[in-house]
Amino acid sequence: MSAKQSYLSSANFGYGAVVATTQASINAMIKEYLYSSTQPEALICYVADAEGNPAAIDYQTLLTQTDGTDPFSIPANADPATDPGIANLQKARFMVGFKATLGIPPGYALNAIPDFVTLGADATAVTFRLMCSEFIVVSYTPSGGYSPAQWMWQSQPPGAAWMFTSKVNMRQMAVAPGAALPAAVAAKAAATGGAFSIQKLLFDLDNAALETIPAISNVDPSSNLYLVLEKDFIGKYFASVKEKGGDLLGYVLTPSTAPPSTLTVTNLNYQVSPLLASNGQVLQNPTAQEMGAATLNYLCAVNGAKLPAPANFGWNWMETPDLANSHGVIAINRDTFASYFRTKLDQYVPSRCFKPSTTVNLDSASAPVYHWGVTGGQAPTAVLAPPAGATILEYSYNGSSYDQAGLDGDIGQSTFSTAFTLTVTFAGSVITITQHAVIYVKIRHLASTVDGNVVDKTITDSYTMTVDASGRLAAVLASKTADNSVDPKTNWFIDAFTGLNDLSSSVGDWSRGFESTALKDIPVSVVQDFVFPGGKTFLFKDAMFSAYQDLVAHITYASTN
């Protein structure tokens, strides 16, 4: 089972596209991003309100109220009874503060850094681990009863970071702009311009609904520190994020510079695909590598289509051998890609559809005079989009004209017809576009009748797909022509028919001229202009069609910017 079995056009799915990225790649790119970038420092402070309940206060406002006292600069061993800084904090009714920076915690070997994201067997949730490169907690407890005032200053130790681990409900993650999110959150999500970026994923994870209360690692559950982190940081920080549209510890989203995609992602949802065994069941007791091959799937609606409900896929998007060469897969529904082709070919096909006309008149000597003409730009008489199979589009046009002279056409008759077909098939890594043009003429002169296809040509254009570094689908064209046209001078007319050879020659010359301008290769831009979703977010390694004609390409993250 692999992405070659992708069947998005099935009634069970119907997504316009799916982007599946592995657990291994998500964590690698998050870590690379955090290593290579400087994250903003978050300063979160609380003071007691009139009822003694904690209330958030802006850090700069706190400095104003405490005569410039920075609570994080007061040492752990400061004496609450004599330290002037603590006295200033007491006047401002200071309670607790957190100083944190998202990032890789210090004191860990590269191969020992825990994963930020774990994809399990639950298709609706992921395990998200919040880690910081810096984390300081300060707390002031005023004296009360027989207890003296207390001051706490603690920093996470190297190699034993304070981590907050919880399951995130992906159904509540930020999806399309305008979704049911706080206005500030929706605005920031919309501003990214890159639905599949690492930054966007971090943003969505941080703004999602927590399915479980975060567990705190490396802190003694009986300590004051644990109580402060559990009561104040977890509760108030995460609540503040949801209510105010804040993001991960002050994390700022960078708008994407990706080129516009041919497919506009207008709605999106998430789902997890754990690795499946050969029997189609979830793999039991997977190894670390097998867990790394599990994928987080972006289920996409495109160009305004309705987004179907999430459904479990019956195939693996990635196999463990793929991990060495790619970070995931993008699959585009055969019907979505066929619709793209149709928008292009609907403009092309009418220029190859000609309405024929013919007349037969008698001259002054009662001899027949034949005339032919065509009117271009006709709509095809039939357009089919088969719901399954290698053929994804079929155009056809048929036109015919007849005229006669004399009693029941006994002096002269003319039949003139044109036909054009175009089919598009997807197979392997090749898009095949076949055009067939026929011009048929039948002439009767007194008792003599001749007919034939003065044009009968087939052009087969085979586009072998490649994907360039900018995310564009490119194509290498190989074209061949089959010509079964009748030569009117040698095969069609009998020399004994006086005058018909000259007539046939004029028809043949005219029809060949008609063919030379009417039947041309499909412009290569029809396939070269297609741009995958993602643009600079991804690099595309290859492209092929699945067994059900979905367009599938392996991807690697281009960068974390």
C-alpha positions in Angstrom: 0.0 0.0 0.0 1.3 3.4 -0.9 0.3 6.8 -2.4 0.0 4.9 -5.7 -3.4 3.8 -4.3 -4.6 7.3 -3.8 -8.3 7.5 -4.7 -9.5 10.9 -3.7 -12.3 10.9 -6.3 -14.0 8.1 -4.4 -17.3 8.9 -2.8 -15.6 8.1 0.6 -13.3 11.1 0.3 -13.8 13.8 -2.3 -11.1 16.2 -1.1 -9.7 18.4 -3.8 -6.2 17.7 -2.6 -4.3 16.2 0.3 -0.9 17.1 1.6 0.5 14.4 3.8 3.7 15.2 5.8 5.5 12.7 8.1 6.0 12.9 11.8 9.7 12.6 11.2 9.8 15.5 8.8 7.5 17.8 10.9 9.7 17.4 13.9 13.0 17.8 12.0 11.7 21.0 10.3 10.4 22.4 13.6 13.7 21.8 15.2 15.6 23.2 12.2 13.4 26.3 12.2 13.8 26.9 15.9 17.6 26.4 15.7 18.0 28.8 12.8 15.7 31.6 13.9 15.4 33.9 16.8 12.1 33.8 18.6 10.6 36.7 20.5 10.7 36.6 24.3 7.4 36.4 26.1 6.9 38.3 29.3 3.7 37.3 31.1 2.9 38.9 34.4 0.0 39.0 36.8 -1.0 41.3 39.7 -3.8 41.0 42.2 -7.1 42.9 41.4 -9.3 44.5 43.9 -10.7 41.1 45.0 -7.3 39.5 45.2 -7.6 37.5 42.0 -4.8 37.4 39.4 -5.1 39.8 36.5 -2.8 40.0 33.6 -0.7 43.2 33.3 1.4 44.5 30.4 5.1 44.2 31.2 5.9 47.8 30.4 2.9 49.0 32.5 4.3 46.9 35.4 7.6 48.6 35.1 5.9 51.9 35.3 4.0 50.9 38.5 7.2 49.5 40.1 9.5 52.4 39.5 11.3 50.3 36.8 11.8 47.1 38.9 12.2 44.1 36.6 10.8 41.1 38.6 13.0 38.7 36.6 16.2 40.5 37.7 15.6 39.9 41.4 17.7 36.9 42.5 16.3 33.8 44.1 17.9 34.5 47.4 16.5 38.0 47.8 15.0 38.7 51.2 11.3 39.7 50.8 11.6 41.7 54.1 14.4 43.9 53.0 14.8 43.9 49.2 13.7 47.2 47.7 12.7 45.7 44.4 10.4 43.2 46.1 8.9 46.1 48.0 8.2 47.9 44.7 6.5 44.7 43.4 4.4 44.5 46.5 3.1 48.0 46.0 2.0 47.1 42.5 0.3 43.9 44.0 2.5 41.7 41.9 1.8 37.9 42.1 3.6 35.9 39.4 5.5 36.3 36.2 6.9 34.1 33.4 9.7 34.8 31.0 9.9 32.3 28.2 11.2 31.9 24.7 10.0 29.2 22.3 12.9 27.1 21.2 15.2 24.2 21.7 15.9 23.7 25.4 19.6 23.8 26.4 21.6 20.8 27.6 20.3 18.3 25.1 22.3 16.4 22.5 20.9 16.7 19.0 19.6 13.2 18.9 18.0 13.5 22.4 15.7 16.5 21.8 12.2 15.3 22.3 9.7 15.6 19.4 7.3 18.6 19.4 4.6 16.6 17.6 3.7 12.9 18.0 1.1 11.3 15.7 -0.6 8.3 17.2 -3.4 6.0 16.2 -6.0 8.7 16.9 -7.0 10.2 13.6 -8.4 13.3 15.3 -5.6 14.4 17.6 -1.9 14.9 17.9 0.3 15.1 20.9 1.9 18.5 21.1 4.9 19.3 23.4 5.7 22.9 24.2 9.4 23.5 24.9 11.3 26.7 25.5 15.0 27.7 25.2 14.5 30.0 28.1 12.0 29.7 30.9 12.1 31.7 34.2 9.3 31.8 36.8 9.1 34.4 39.5 6.4 34.5 42.3 5.7 36.7 45.3 3.5 35.5 48.1 2.8 38.2 50.8 2.9 37.4 54.4 -0.2 36.0 56.0 -1.1 34.6 59.3 2.1 33.0 60.7 3.7 32.7 57.3 6.3 35.2 56.2 6.4 36.6 52.7 8.1 34.4 50.1 10.0 35.1 46.9 10.6 32.5 44.3 12.9 32.7 41.3 13.5 29.6 39.3 14.8 28.7 35.8 14.6 25.5 33.9 17.8 23.6 34.3 19.9 22.4 31.3 19.0 19.0 30.1 15.8 18.9 32.2 13.5 21.4 30.4 10.0 22.1 31.7 7.8 20.7 29.0 4.0 21.0 28.6 2.6 18.0 26.8 -1.1 17.6 25.8 -3.3 16.2 23.1 -4.6 18.7 20.6 -8.0 18.4 19.0 -7.2 18.9 15.4 -10.9 19.6 14.6 -10.4 22.8 16.5 -7.2 23.9 14.8 -7.3 27.0 12.7 -8.4 26.1 9.2 -9.6 28.6 6.6 -9.7 32.3 7.0 -13.1 33.3 8.4 -13.6 30.1 10.3 -15.1 30.0 13.7 -12.1 31.5 15.5 -11.4 34.7 17.4 -11.1 37.6 15.0 -7.4 38.2 15.8 -6.6 34.5 15.4 -8.4 34.3 12.0 -6.6 37.4 10.8 -3.2 36.1 11.7 -4.0 32.7 10.1 -5.1 34.4 6.9 -2.0 36.6 6.9 0.4 33.7 6.6 -0.3 33.1 2.9 1.1 29.6 3.3 -1.4 27.0 4.6 1.3 24.2 4.7 4.2 26.0 6.4 5.9 24.9 9.6 5.1 28.3 11.1 1.4 27.9 10.3 1.3 24.4 11.8 2.9 25.7 15.0 0.4 28.6 15.1 -2.5 26.2 14.6 -1.3 23.8 17.2 -0.9 26.5 19.8 -4.4 28.0 19.0 -6.2 24.6 19.0 -8.4 23.3 21.8 -6.5 21.2 24.3 -8.1 17.8 24.6 -6.1 17.0 27.8 -4.7 19.1 30.6 -1.0 19.6 29.8 1.4 17.4 31.8 4.5 19.1 33.1 7.8 17.3 32.7 10.9 17.6 34.9 9.2 19.4 37.8 8.4 17.9 41.2 4.6 17.8 41.4 4.7 18.6 45.1 6.8 21.8 44.6 5.6 25.4 44.7 7.0 25.7 41.1 4.7 23.0 39.9 1.7 24.6 41.5 2.6 28.0 40.0 3.1 26.5 36.5 0.0 24.4 36.7 -2.3 27.0 38.2 -1.0 30.1 36.6 1.0 29.4 33.5 -1.1 26.6 32.0 -4.4 28.0 32.9 -3.9 31.7 32.2 -1.4 31.5 29.4 -3.4 29.1 27.2 -6.7 30.8 28.1 -5.2 34.1 27.1 -4.0 32.7 23.8 -7.5 31.5 22.8 -9.3 34.6 24.0 -7.0 37.3 22.7 -5.7 35.7 19.5 -2.2 35.6 20.8 0.2 33.0 19.4 2.9 30.7 20.6 4.8 32.7 23.3 4.6 35.8 21.2 5.5 34.0 18.1 5.1 36.1 14.9 3.9 34.6 11.6 5.8 35.6 8.5 3.8 36.0 5.3 4.6 33.5 2.6 6.3 34.6 -0.7 5.1 31.5 -2.5 3.8 31.9 -6.0 0.1 31.7 -6.4 -1.2 28.1 -6.8 -3.4 27.0 -9.6 -5.5 25.5 -6.9 -6.8 28.0 -4.3 -7.2 26.2 -1.0 -10.4 27.6 0.4 -10.9 25.3 3.4 -8.8 22.9 5.2 -8.9 20.3 7.9 -6.4 17.9 9.6 -6.2 14.2 10.1 -3.6 11.7 11.2 -2.8 8.5 9.2 -0.8 6.0 11.3 1.2 3.5 9.4 -0.9 0.6 8.1 0.1 -3.1 7.9 -0.3 -5.1 4.8 -3.7 -6.2 5.9 -4.9 -2.6 6.1 -5.0 -2.5 9.9 -3.1 0.0 12.0 0.4 -1.3 12.7 0.7 -2.6 16.2 3.7 -1.7 18.4 5.4 0.4 15.7 9.1 1.1 15.8 10.4 4.6 16.1 11.0 4.7 12.3 7.5 3.3 11.6 6.1 6.0 13.8 8.1 8.6 11.9 6.3 7.4 8.7 2.9 8.3 10.1 1.5 11.4 8.4 -0.3 14.5 9.3 -2.8 15.1 6.5 -4.0 18.4 5.3 -7.5 17.7 3.8 -8.1 20.5 1.3 -11.1 21.9 -0.4 -10.1 24.0 -3.5 -11.6 26.8 -5.5 -14.7 27.2 -3.2 -15.8 23.5 -3.2 -17.3 22.0 -0.1 -14.9 20.2 2.2 -16.0 16.7 3.0 -15.8 15.3 6.5 -12.6 13.5 7.4 -12.4 9.8 6.6 -9.7 7.3 7.2 -7.6 6.4 4.2 -7.0 2.7 3.3 -3.4 3.2 2.2 -0.2 4.6 3.5 0.8 8.0 2.1 4.5 7.2 3.0 6.4 4.0 3.6 9.5 3.7 5.8 11.9 3.5 2.8 10.5 6.8 1.5 11.7 8.7 4.7 15.3 8.9 3.4 14.3 10.9 0.3 11.1 12.9 0.9 9.1 14.5 3.7 5.7 13.6 2.4 3.3 13.5 -0.5 0.8 15.8 -2.2 -2.1 14.2 -4.1 -4.6 16.1 -6.3 -8.0 14.5 -7.0 -8.3 13.3 -10.6 -11.5 15.3 -10.9 -9.8 18.5 -9.7 -7.0 18.1 -12.1 -9.4 17.2 -14.9 -11.4 20.4 -14.1 -8.1 22.4 -14.5 -7.6 20.8 -17.9 -11.1 21.5 -18.9 -10.8 25.2 -18.2 -7.8 25.3 -20.5 -9.1 23.0 -23.2 -12.5 24.6 -23.3 -10.7 27.6 -24.7 -8.8 25.6 -27.2 -11.2 23.0 -28.7 -13.7 25.5 -30.4 -10.8 26.8 -32.5 -10.6 23.2 -33.9 -14.4 22.8 -34.5 -15.6 23.9 -38.0 -19.1 23.9 -39.2 -19.1 22.8 -42.9 -21.3 24.1 -45.7 -21.6 23.1 -49.3 -23.8 24.1 -52.3 -24.3 22.7 -55.8 -25.5 25.1 -58.5 -26.1 24.8 -62.2 -24.2 27.0 -64.6 -25.6 28.3 -67.9 -24.9 25.0 -69.5 -26.7 23.1 -66.7 -23.4 21.7 -65.5 -23.0 21.4 -61.7 -20.9 24.0 -59.8 -19.7 22.9 -56.4 -18.8 25.2 -53.5 -17.5 24.5 -50.0 -17.0 26.6 -46.9 -16.4 26.4 -43.1 -17.3 28.5 -40.1 -14.8 28.1 -37.2 -15.2 28.6 -33.4 -18.0 26.1 -33.0 -18.8 24.6 -29.6 -18.1 20.9 -29.3 -21.2 18.7 -29.8 -20.3 16.6 -26.7 -18.0 16.9 -23.7 -17.6 13.9 -21.4 -15.7 13.6 -18.1 -15.8 9.9 -17.3 -16.0 9.4 -13.5 -13.3 6.6 -13.5 -10.6 5.2 -15.7 -7.6 6.6 -17.5 -9.6 8.8 -19.8 -10.5 11.9 -17.9 -11.9 14.2 -20.7 -13.4 13.6 -24.1 -14.4 16.3 -26.6 -16.1 15.7 -29.9 -17.5 17.7 -32.7 -19.4 16.5 -35.8 -20.8 18.7 -38.6 -22.3 17.8 -42.0 -23.7 19.7 -45.0 -25.4 18.4 -48.2 -26.7 20.0 -51.4 -27.8 18.8 -54.8 -28.8 20.0 -58.2 -31.2 18.5 -60.8 -34.1 16.2 -60.3 -33.4 14.3 -57.0 -29.7 15.3 -57.5 -29.3 13.5 -60.8 -27.0 16.2 -62.1 -24.8 16.8 -59.0 -24.6 16.1 -55.3 -22.2 17.2 -52.6 -21.7 16.0 -49.1 -19.2 17.8 -46.9 -18.6 16.9 -43.2 -16.0 17.7 -40.6 -15.2 15.8 -37.3 -12.9 16.5 -34.5 -12.2 14.6 -31.3 -9.8 15.3 -28.4 -9.2 12.9 -25.5 -7.0 13.3 -22.4 -5.7 10.3 -20.5 -3.6 10.0 -17.3 -1.3 7.0 -16.8 2.0 6.5 -15.2 3.8 9.8 -15.4 2.4 10.7 -18.8 -0.5 12.9 -19.9 -1.6 11.9 -23.3 -3.7 14.2 -25.5 -5.0 12.7 -28.7 -6.5 14.9 -31.5 -8.2 13.4 -34.5 -9.4 15.5 -37.4 -11.4 14.3 -40.4 -12.7 16.1 -43.5 -14.9 14.0 -45.6 -16.1 14.9 -49.1 -18.5 13.0 -51.3 -19.2 14.2 -54.9 -21.7 12.9 -57.4 -21.4 14.1 -61.0 -24.2 12.7 -63.1 -23.9 8.9 -62.7 -20.4 9.0 -61.2 -19.8 9.2 -57.4 -16.5 9.5 -55.6 -15.8 10.0 -51.9 -13.1 9.9 -49.3 -11.4 11.5 -46.3 -9.3 14.2 -47.8 -8.0 14.8 -44.3 -7.7 12.0 -41.7 -5.0 12.9 -39.3 -4.3 12.0 -35.7 -1.8 13.9 -33.5 -0.8 12.2 -30.2 1.0 14.4 -27.7 2.6 12.7 -24.8 3.7 14.9 -21.9 6.0 13.2 -19.5 5.7 15.2 -16.2 8.5 16.7 -14.2 8.3 19.2 -11.4 10.7 22.1 -11.2 12.1 23.7 -8.0 9.5 26.5 -8.0 6.6 24.0 -7.7 5.6 24.2 -11.3 4.5 21.1 -13.2 6.6 21.0 -16.3 6.4 18.6 -19.2 8.6 17.0 -21.8 6.6 16.7 -25.0 6.9 13.9 -27.5 4.5 14.2 -30.5 3.6 11.8 -33.3 1.3 12.1 -36.3 -0.6 9.4 -38.2 -1.9 10.5 -41.6 -4.5 8.4 -43.4 -5.7 11.1 -45.7 -6.7 10.2 -49.3 -4.7 11.8 -52.0 -7.4 12.9 -54.5 -4.9 13.0 -57.4 -3.9 9.4 -57.1 -6.4 7.4 -55.2 -9.7 9.1 -55.2 -10.9 9.9 -58.8 -11.0 8.0 -61.9 -9.4 9.8 -64.8 -12.3 8.8 -67.1 -14.5 11.2 -65.2 -14.0 14.3 -67.3 -13.4 17.4 -65.2 -13.5 15.7 -61.7 -9.8 15.5 -61.3 -9.5 19.2 -61.5 -12.4 19.5 -59.1 -10.9 17.0 -56.7 -7.5 18.7 -56.7 -9.1 22.0 -55.7 -10.9 20.3 -52.8 -7.7 18.5 -51.7 -5.6 21.7 -51.8 -8.3 23.6 -49.9 -8.7 20.9 -47.2 -5.0 20.5 -46.7 -4.7 24.2 -46.2 -7.5 24.1 -43.7 -5.8 21.3 -41.8 -2.5 23.1 -41.6 -4.0 25.9 -39.6 -6.7 24.0 -37.7 -4.9 21.1 -36.3 -1.9 21.9 -34.1 -0.3 20.6 -31.0 -1.9 21.4 -27.7 0.1 24.3 -26.2 2.6 23.0 -23.7 1.5 25.7 -21.2 -1.7 23.7 -20.6 0.4 21.4 -18.4 3.4 23.7 -17.7 1.2 26.4 -16.1 -0.1 24.2 -13.3 1.3 25.3 -9.9 1.1 23.0 -6.9 -0.2 24.3 -3.6 2.7 25.2 -1.4 5.0 26.9 -3.8 8.2 27.7 -2.0 7.0 25.9 1.1 7.7 22.7 -0.7 10.1 21.3 -3.3 8.6 18.7 -5.5 10.7 15.6 -6.4 8.5 13.8 -8.9 5.0 13.5 -10.3 2.9 10.5 -11.3 -0.6 9.3 -11.5 -2.0 6.8 -9.0 -3.9 3.7 -10.0 -7.1 5.9 -9.8 -5.5 8.9 -11.8 -4.9 11.2 -8.8 -1.8 13.3 -9.5 0.7 12.4 -6.8 4.1 13.9 -6.1 6.7 13.4 -3.3 7.7 16.5 -1.6 10.4 17.9 0.6 10.3 21.1 2.7 12.1 23.8 0.7 12.8 25.9 3.8 11.4 26.8 7.1 11.0 30.5 6.2 
